Amino acid sequence: MNKEIPADIKTFLENLVYASDEFDKGEQIPDQLMQELNGQLNEWISRYLLSSMPPDKLGQYNLMNQKGATPEILDVYAASNVPNYPEVLKK
């Protein structure tokens, strides 16, 4: 099942694909490719956030993740435990 990609993220990913010259501007990009790129972007953001999280908070985050916490719950936890969370996301 494909997850809905937020419009701003979709535009960002489409621009990356068009910049790669693999597709002509305006050409339909396969949904599977967009889903894979979105997943890779989310993984990169997660790793970056986790590298900014204090070590004593990582265990709880990993436990929540292993138990199937939703991305929204994990995001709330990260926002509460990553110093300067908004600034970290902007990087």
C-alpha positions in Angstrom: 0.0 0.0 0.0 1.4 3.4 -1.0 1.6 6.1 1.6 0.4 9.6 0.6 3.4 11.9 0.1 2.8 15.4 1.4 2.6 17.9 -1.5 5.7 19.9 -0.5 7.8 16.7 -0.2 6.4 15.4 -3.5 7.4 18.6 -5.3 10.9 18.4 -3.7 11.4 14.8 -4.8 10.0 15.5 -8.3 12.5 18.4 -8.7 15.3 16.1 -7.7 14.3 13.5 -10.2 14.0 16.0 -13.0 17.4 17.5 -12.1 18.9 14.0 -12.6 17.9 14.1 -16.2 16.4 10.6 -15.9 12.9 12.1 -16.7 11.9 15.2 -18.7 10.3 18.0 -16.8 6.6 17.3 -16.6 7.0 13.6 -17.4 5.1 11.2 -15.2 7.4 9.8 -12.5 6.4 6.2 -11.5 4.7 6.1 -8.1 7.0 3.3 -7.0 10.1 5.5 -7.6 8.5 8.3 -5.6 7.6 6.0 -2.8 11.2 4.7 -2.7 12.7 8.2 -2.7 10.3 9.3 0.0 11.3 6.3 2.1 15.0 7.1 1.6 14.4 10.8 2.6 12.5 9.7 5.7 15.3 7.4 6.7 17.9 10.1 6.2 15.9 12.6 8.3 15.4 9.9 11.0 19.2 9.1 11.1 20.0 12.8 11.3 17.5 13.4 14.1 18.7 10.4 16.0 22.3 11.6 15.8 21.2 14.8 17.5 19.3 13.0 20.2 21.0 12.7 23.6 22.2 9.1 24.1 20.2 8.6 27.2 17.0 9.2 25.2 17.8 6.8 22.3 16.9 3.6 24.1 13.3 4.7 24.8 13.0 6.0 21.2 14.2 2.6 19.8 11.9 0.7 22.1 8.9 2.8 21.0 9.9 2.2 17.4 10.3 -1.5 17.9 6.8 -1.7 19.5 5.3 -0.1 16.4 4.8 3.5 17.6 3.3 5.7 14.8 5.6 8.2 13.0 3.5 10.9 14.7 4.3 9.6 18.2 8.0 9.2 17.4 8.0 12.7 16.1 6.5 14.1 19.3 9.1 12.1 21.3 11.9 13.4 19.1 10.6 17.0 19.3 10.6 16.7 23.1 14.1 15.2 23.4 16.2 16.6 20.6 17.7 19.9 21.7 16.8 22.7 19.3 14.5 20.4 17.4 13.1 23.0 15.0 16.7 24.2 14.1 17.9 20.6 13.6 15.0 20.0 11.1 15.9 23.1 9.2 19.5 21.8 8.5 
